[in-house]
Amino acid sequence: MCKRCKKNNTMKITKHVIILLLAIVSFGSCKESEKKETEKIAYQCPMKCEGEKIYHKEGSCPICKMDLRPIASSTKILADDNEISENSIFNLTSKWNTQDAKSIELKELKGKTLVMVMIYTTCKAACPRLVADMRSIQEKIPAKLKDDVQYVLVSIDPENDTAKRLKEFAIENYIDGKEWTLLQGTTSGVREFSNVLAVKYKQISPLDFSHSNIISVFNPQGELVHQQEGLGVSNIETIKKIVATINK
């Protein structure tokens, strides 16, 4: 074979190798960007307490406690690394008003470790102590981690705790910084949320409630990871859990 033929053959082989490598790289890139598709049976509350929310395993509704029912023999579900679990509070679709009169859903709080408590602004006994406990937790978080935590106060008295009143309450109690969010919901939304936190409350007069004293910690995906119960109790374990959740 002459030198020119050998050179032409070498160039052709090199060209084919390059094309093959490009095809492999392109295929791999596409595969990485695709979402995995799996076959699963989907379940749903027959009363649709949480709207169209679906579960991927059998069980009972966390709201009404009725058995979940399959909604299809086989449903294609796209798996996503950013998908929230069925235990996340971000599945709740209720609307809330912040102290700045902004309408949000809980999923808009995604991305930070959440420290949450349920209170009402006309409370003269337990709630001021709970707010003080929340401030104590906030003060003890290491400075480099402070921006990773959001403190959320949910009113159990949505009729009286308007956005305007929540703003006043925030200023009065020195919790009006950007790391603090106060929420007013609907009566049903508040009840639904209290069930998730296992917080019990009962109205005993127009401006007075009896209620549980629980501070809850959620990871950035909205899953409950820790609860502190009581007034003025040690918050050492709560601080440790918040730090561990941020650093996970």
C-alpha positions as CSV (number, residue, x, y, z in Angstrom):
1,M,0.0,0.0,0.0
2,C,1.3,3.4,-1.0
3,K,2.0,6.1,1.6
4,R,-0.9,8.2,0.4
5,C,-3.3,5.3,0.8
6,K,-2.0,4.6,4.2
7,K,-2.4,8.3,5.2
8,N,-6.0,8.4,3.9
9,N,-6.9,5.2,5.8
10,T,-5.4,6.6,9.0
11,M,-7.4,9.8,8.6
12,K,-10.6,7.9,8.0
13,I,-10.1,5.7,11.1
14,T,-9.3,8.8,13.2
15,K,-12.5,10.5,11.9
16,H,-14.6,7.5,12.8
17,V,-13.1,7.3,16.3
18,I,-13.8,11.0,16.9
19,I,-17.4,10.6,15.7
20,L,-17.8,7.6,18.0
21,L,-16.4,9.4,21.0
22,L,-18.7,12.4,20.4
23,A,-21.7,10.1,20.2
24,I,-20.8,8.4,23.5
25,V,-20.3,11.7,25.3
26,S,-23.5,13.1,23.9
27,F,-25.5,10.0,24.9
28,G,-24.0,10.1,28.4
29,S,-24.9,13.7,28.8
30,C,-28.5,13.1,27.7
31,K,-28.8,10.2,30.1
32,E,-27.6,12.3,33.0
33,S,-30.2,15.0,32.2
34,E,-33.1,12.6,31.9
35,K,-35.3,11.9,34.9
36,K,-35.7,8.3,35.8
37,E,-39.1,6.9,35.1
38,T,-40.5,4.2,37.4
39,E,-43.7,2.2,37.6
40,K,-45.5,2.6,40.9
41,I,-49.0,2.4,42.4
42,A,-50.3,5.7,43.6
43,Y,-52.6,6.2,46.6
44,Q,-54.9,9.1,47.6
45,C,-57.2,10.0,50.4
46,P,-60.8,9.3,49.4
47,M,-61.8,12.6,51.0
48,K,-59.0,14.5,49.3
49,C,-58.1,16.3,52.5
50,E,-54.9,17.5,50.9
51,G,-56.3,18.1,47.5
52,E,-54.7,16.0,44.7
53,K,-51.7,14.9,46.8
54,I,-50.7,11.3,46.1
55,Y,-48.7,8.8,48.2
56,H,-46.5,6.0,46.9
57,K,-47.3,3.4,49.5
58,E,-50.4,2.2,51.4
59,G,-51.4,3.8,54.6
60,S,-53.9,6.2,56.1
61,C,-54.5,10.0,55.6
62,P,-52.7,12.0,58.2
63,I,-55.7,14.4,58.4
64,C,-58.9,12.3,58.5
65,K,-57.1,8.9,59.2
66,M,-59.1,7.1,56.5
67,D,-57.3,4.4,54.5
68,L,-55.6,5.6,51.3
69,R,-57.1,4.2,48.1
70,P,-55.2,3.3,44.9
71,I,-56.0,5.7,42.1
72,A,-54.5,3.7,39.3
73,S,-53.2,0.1,38.9
74,S,-50.0,1.6,37.6
75,T,-48.9,5.2,37.4
76,K,-45.8,6.5,35.8
77,I,-43.9,8.7,38.3
78,L,-40.9,10.8,37.4
79,A,-38.2,10.6,40.0
80,D,-36.3,13.9,40.6
81,D,-33.5,14.6,43.0
82,N,-35.3,17.7,44.1
83,E,-38.6,15.9,44.6
84,I,-40.0,16.4,48.1
85,S,-41.0,13.4,50.2
86,E,-44.6,12.5,51.1
87,N,-43.7,13.5,54.7
88,S,-42.8,17.1,53.8
89,I,-45.0,20.0,54.9
90,F,-44.3,21.5,51.4
91,N,-47.0,19.1,50.1
92,L,-49.6,21.3,51.9
93,T,-51.3,23.6,49.4
94,S,-52.9,26.0,51.8
95,K,-52.3,29.7,51.3
96,W,-50.8,32.0,54.0
97,N,-50.4,35.7,54.5
98,T,-47.1,36.9,56.0
99,Q,-46.7,39.9,58.3
100,D,-45.8,41.9,55.2
101,A,-49.2,41.0,53.6
102,K,-47.6,38.7,51.1
103,S,-49.5,35.6,50.0
104,I,-47.4,32.4,50.0
105,E,-47.5,28.6,50.2
106,L,-45.3,26.7,52.6
107,K,-43.1,25.3,49.8
108,E,-41.8,28.9,49.2
109,L,-39.9,28.4,52.5
110,K,-38.0,25.5,51.0
111,G,-34.2,25.6,51.1
112,K,-33.6,26.6,54.7
113,T,-33.8,24.8,58.0
114,L,-37.1,25.9,59.6
115,V,-37.8,26.5,63.3
116,M,-41.5,26.8,63.7
117,V,-44.0,27.4,66.5
118,M,-47.7,28.1,66.8
119,I,-48.9,31.1,68.8
120,Y,-51.5,33.8,69.0
121,T,-50.8,37.5,69.6
122,T,-53.3,38.2,72.3
123,C,-51.8,35.4,74.5
124,K,-50.6,36.8,77.9
125,A,-49.0,33.6,79.3
126,A,-47.4,30.8,77.2
127,C,-46.9,32.6,73.9
128,P,-44.6,35.4,75.1
129,R,-42.5,32.6,76.7
130,L,-42.5,30.6,73.4
131,V,-41.4,33.7,71.5
132,A,-38.6,34.2,74.0
133,D,-37.5,30.6,73.5
134,M,-37.4,31.1,69.8
135,R,-35.2,34.2,70.2
136,S,-33.0,32.2,72.5
137,I,-32.5,29.6,69.9
138,Q,-31.8,32.2,67.2
139,E,-29.2,33.9,69.4
140,K,-27.3,30.6,70.0
141,I,-27.0,29.5,66.4
142,P,-23.3,30.0,65.2
143,A,-22.9,33.3,63.2
144,K,-21.8,31.5,60.1
145,L,-25.0,29.4,60.0
146,K,-27.5,32.1,60.9
147,D,-28.5,32.7,57.2
148,D,-29.4,29.1,56.8
149,V,-32.3,29.2,59.3
150,Q,-35.7,30.7,59.0
151,Y,-37.9,31.2,62.1
152,V,-41.7,30.8,61.5
153,L,-44.5,31.7,63.8
154,V,-48.0,30.4,62.8
155,S,-51.0,32.0,64.3
156,I,-53.8,29.8,65.7
157,D,-56.1,32.8,65.7
158,P,-56.4,33.7,62.0
159,E,-59.5,35.8,62.6
160,N,-57.8,38.3,64.8
161,D,-54.1,37.9,63.8
162,T,-54.2,39.8,60.5
163,A,-51.1,40.6,58.6
164,K,-51.1,44.1,60.1
165,R,-51.4,42.7,63.7
166,L,-48.6,40.2,63.0
167,K,-46.4,43.0,61.8
168,E,-47.0,45.0,65.0
169,F,-46.4,41.8,67.1
170,A,-43.1,41.2,65.3
171,I,-41.9,44.7,66.1
172,E,-43.1,44.6,69.7
173,N,-41.2,41.3,70.3
174,Y,-38.0,42.2,68.4
175,I,-38.6,39.5,65.7
176,D,-39.0,41.7,62.7
177,G,-35.8,40.8,60.9
178,K,-35.6,39.0,57.6
179,E,-35.0,35.7,59.3
180,W,-38.5,35.9,60.9
181,T,-41.7,34.9,59.1
182,L,-45.2,35.3,60.8
183,L,-48.1,33.6,59.1
184,Q,-51.9,34.0,59.1
185,G,-53.8,31.2,57.4
186,T,-57.4,30.1,57.0
187,T,-59.1,28.2,59.9
188,S,-58.9,24.9,58.0
189,G,-55.3,25.6,56.9
190,V,-54.2,26.2,60.5
191,R,-56.0,23.1,61.7
192,E,-54.4,21.0,59.0
193,F,-51.0,22.4,59.9
194,S,-51.5,21.8,63.6
195,N,-52.2,18.2,62.9
196,V,-48.9,17.8,61.1
197,L,-47.0,19.3,64.1
198,A,-49.2,17.4,66.6
199,V,-50.0,20.7,68.2
200,K,-53.4,20.8,70.0
201,Y,-55.3,24.0,70.5
202,K,-58.8,25.0,71.6
203,Q,-60.5,28.3,71.7
204,I,-61.9,29.0,75.2
205,S,-63.0,32.6,74.7
206,P,-63.1,35.1,71.9
207,L,-59.4,36.1,72.4
208,D,-58.0,33.1,74.4
209,F,-56.9,29.6,73.5
210,S,-55.4,26.7,75.3
211,H,-52.6,25.1,73.2
212,S,-49.6,22.8,73.1
213,N,-46.2,24.4,73.7
214,I,-44.0,22.9,71.0
215,I,-41.2,24.2,68.9
216,S,-40.5,22.1,65.7
217,V,-37.5,21.9,63.5
218,F,-37.8,21.0,59.8
219,N,-35.0,20.2,57.4
220,P,-34.7,22.2,54.1
221,Q,-37.0,19.6,52.4
222,G,-39.7,20.3,54.9
223,E,-39.4,17.1,56.9
224,L,-39.8,17.2,60.7
225,V,-36.5,16.3,62.4
226,H,-36.9,17.5,66.0
227,Q,-39.4,18.9,68.5
228,Q,-38.9,20.8,71.8
229,E,-41.8,20.7,74.1
230,G,-42.4,22.9,77.2
231,L,-41.7,26.5,78.2
232,G,-38.3,27.7,79.2
233,V,-36.8,24.2,78.7
234,S,-33.2,23.5,77.8
235,N,-32.6,24.1,74.0
236,I,-29.2,22.4,73.8
237,E,-30.6,19.4,71.8
238,T,-32.6,21.7,69.6
239,I,-29.5,23.8,68.8
240,K,-27.5,20.6,68.1
241,K,-30.2,19.3,65.7
242,I,-30.4,22.6,63.8
243,V,-26.6,22.7,63.3
244,A,-26.5,19.0,62.3
245,T,-29.4,19.5,59.8
246,I,-27.6,22.5,58.2
247,N,-24.3,20.6,57.9
248,K,-25.9,17.4,56.7
